[in-house]
Amino acid sequence: MAFIKKYISSIILGAVVIIAILGFYSPMYAYQEGLQIFMSDWEFFADTCLRPGGLSDYIGCFLVQFFMYPHWLALIITALIVGIQLITKSIIAKNTNTQLADVLSVVSAAGVMIAVAEFNVLFGGCVAIILALSAVKITEIIKNAIALSILTPIVYFITGGWGCIIYIIGVASGYSVKKAGLFSLINVATLLLTFLVVKKIMQDDSLIDTFVGVDYNRYPTHSCKVWNASIWIIIACLAISAFVKTLQNRIIILSLYSITAIGLTATLIIQYDSGSMLDFTVDKMSRYKNWGGIINTMQNRKSVTNVSLCYLNIALNELGLLNNKMFNFMQVGTEGIMSQDIDSQDKSIVNSEIYFRLGLMNIAERLAIDATESTQCHQKSARQYKRLAEIAIIRKNKQLAYRYLNKLKNTLYYSAWANRALEYINNPDKVEPLSDWKIEPLVFEQQDAFFTPKYKSDFILILLGNNPHNNKLFNYYVCTLLLEKNIEKLYNFVSQYRPEGDLGIHIYEAILLYLSLNNQEEFKKVMNENTPLTNKFQNFCNFMVTGGNKDVKKAEELYGNTYWFYYSFCENLNPQSANQTNIYAFVQ
Amino acid sequence: MNHTNYILKKHFYFIILGSMIMMCAACKPSVQQHINIDHAPTLYPDYNSVTIPCNIAPLNFSTTAMDSLQWIEAKVITKDNQEYVFEGKNYVAFNPEKWREILEQNKGGELNIQVTETKNNTAYTYKPFKIFVAKEEIDPYLCYRLITPGYRIYSRMGIYCRNLTNFEQNTVVDNRLLNANCVNCHSFCKGNPDLAQFHVRGDLGSTIIKNGDELTVCKAVTEKFKLNCVYPYWHPSGDYIAYSQNNTVQTFHCGDPNRVEVFDMKSRVVVYDRKNNRLITSPELNDESTFTTEPAFSPDGKTLYYTTAEALNMDIETKNARYNICKIGFDAANAKFSGIVDTLVNVVKDSMTAAFPRPSYDGKYLLYTKFNYGQFAIWHTEADLWMLDLEKDTTFPLQKANSQDVESYHSWSQNSRWIVFESRRDDGFFTRAYIAYINDDGTAEKAFLLPQESPEDNRKLMYSFNVPEFATSEFKLDKGILEGKIKSGERLQFDY
């Protein structure tokens, strides 16, 4: 009981972190795992560590490997946050009373939690904070002013400039004002001297970047306000503890706890982007080829994103369900099947997956490299190396595959796969390939094409023209036409090429719709067949002309899983499509 | 590739390497069986029958069985039958001092190298292979950019200077210094890096001209010519820099193994007059009906070589763009062109195209790349190096230097005996720098890969070599001054 009372704030903080991670944020961290790499060789160690903040970055990369596993993820982050809170509390408690130390430590940890929950912040940054605070703790043991000064350059090199600032403030806060001033001066001078020496030796970074060291910022062209703010919160808390020696007022203490709790909760809620989390969730499933899981996740969703839809449509196509089930889900147009905008990282990743699954290896490769290059942090990206290795294996480019596999061999998570791949490429006759290695690349004997995703269906048609028997491509083509609402083109294509087998219910729905608008004679013939499809269409038309065209909710309830609903009610993306308000008038 | 300062890393590795060597010495395996093989080994890198300069760094090598080797030994036999043995666990590591001594003593001669590799406690001794040592030295430095073989997006890159007599590589400029902007197109006046230029592209976009310790940050885009200056080439006097100005587009093949196509929608050639800070051109070089690009001055500075093609609608006629190599007279004293254009290399008649004309410094030859279409050779697997004999007016491919994959972007050493170029022959994707010897008749010997301390370094490096240029001394910049000047925003505007 005494233990719980003593550590109640840590326990509550830990619980909040676990709930936030496991309940909400874990997909984001799994995605982050794929953006980085950790290799166990000496060269990676030297590359990463030989700059200020490098060791923190190294440890961060090591821990990020485990982010694919939610429970390890929760354990690591909770340990980090609670660890920061406990160490900060221990540091501050030497300067002030326990209650104030407790609340200030919770505020500090809350700041770091907010930084950890920000996608843009590299995990190494949070490791740097805990290492800096740990260094402050170590000084309590040393208690030697000269030794403390020697520690400054070490802390700078391990955690970077900001971490060293935390260290200096933390050490100073434990002394009287006079001594604190003196020690701070000595430590700042030592830091500056170290910085100048480092800058002289390692001139590759700009002046500011050499001081900062590893920029724990995934996209350095954008400022990392959240991480900087968390640093300043800790510095402020340490500074406050130097000046406010005691605070017993329960109301103030409780208010501080409340403000912290509200602030943390509110920030986590504001920062939480459900669309992005959905993207990360389905992205993780795609890495395991959990197509059924993607489909279940997207079921009955009222809001979707382009990226998640792309994954859904990949999943449907992989299971042969695209033409039959596509409109059982909310579709938003062609950006949900393949994006024409491929400049962002997430779009590069999902589009690389699309083209990989379709066999368009040049483009899958290019987008995998773009996805890697779009993050500017130092060490990346195991996931993309794996994809690039797969493409090289499929193309039977052994030398190129070796390059990526030799990197992946030195990782924890990918080494087994890499070793299997190496066995296969060295003995293709004796080792069974994994299913993805058997993907047939598209051929272009008839006519090569430049990659022009903005032309959507026309672009896919060129691919299909070269690969006429490719079912996956065929499905993508016809479904893109459906999403474009280009039912005339669809009808002409199907009429001209008369593919064998079942085309899929949505194709028949679209053909029926087209006939109803353009070919009354043919339409009547088909309607006279009196099939379940034609009866349903008749009912739909009756519904629409009797006011149903104004009742989207009802329409969705009755016909939401049909192409007709999408055509009638979803955003008109094709200027040539018929005027929606009058299309059903003919059935009267 | 690590971007860490070489010296710091070398010291860091010294302790590790020292310990490892001691450990490795104790790990030489016991051999239970000896087998003689009657052919030469398949080397990695392939240094069999290459011709090397007498001042090159050790050609540390292994075989293609590198990953499964227990031990490898090389016995070097010189012309006077002296034998030297070098060995290692995965690769042969030549002792640098001994290597220099061997090369010095065998200039103009050949080395016979017998390799014994040990796998599964069996020693396989191969038939010796040869390495020829040329009398002529190579320029001591090589500068290049390292960049991922990426496409539209890039993150890390830099310009580096490698000492060719050892393995030391220093960073000239890392783009971390410059807000992750692109750095490219470094170029020297007659190989002298004290007179150099390179471009920065991005929010700090500029052209940097280095004259000794002085750095001038320029803005090359003018009101008249709204395009930036791209491919540079110095006039031998140092008073002029020829540039192309290009509106370049990049697009991607869906099926073609060449992957990428880069072409100009518009281009012209201009010359920057440094004394008067102005761009000059001529109607022949700035003609809307042609694409004109890739200029290069002759060693006497009286001629400007360039490539030119009929201007086409590149949206639909990409594969029809074909360039010839032409020349035009240049009067350096008056900064004027002669107006008389001569076609030197007509490959268009054979439905081919030529790129990057580069004259040798002795004025005898013009080296260029020939391929199927376009002007950006590096993504064309069929691209090969060709030579024009300027005296005899004959052209021929550098058969021994070429490969089944792309050869492109070449430059000459000052003594016109060595060329360096980029090639994707290793894996069809990452470019590497290759060096080849040029004989008196302009033909080339077999090219060799730029040597690295460990052959594994070539496989580990996830960057491509780009724009390899020889230099007569180390290319150094004061990075603090460079950063300050570029970020100040002050620019010397080129006039027209």
Interface residues (C-beta under 8 A of the other chain):
Chain A: W42 E43 A46 D47 L50 R51 K199 I201 M202 Q203 D204 D205 S206 L207 D209 P220 T221 D343 S348 L360 N362 I363 E365 R366 I369 D370 T372 E373 S374 T375 Q376 H378 N397 Q399 L400 Y402 R403 N406 K407 L442 V443 F444 D448 A449 F450 F451 I462 L463 N466
Chain B: N2 H3 T4 N5 I7 L8 K9 F12 Y13 I16 T148 P149 G150 Y151 R152 I153 Y154 S155 R156 G158 T171 D174 R176 L177 L178 N179 A180 T251 F252 H253 C254 G255 D256 P257 R259 V260 E261 T318 D426 D427 G428 F429 F430 R459 K460 M462 K479 G480 E483 K487
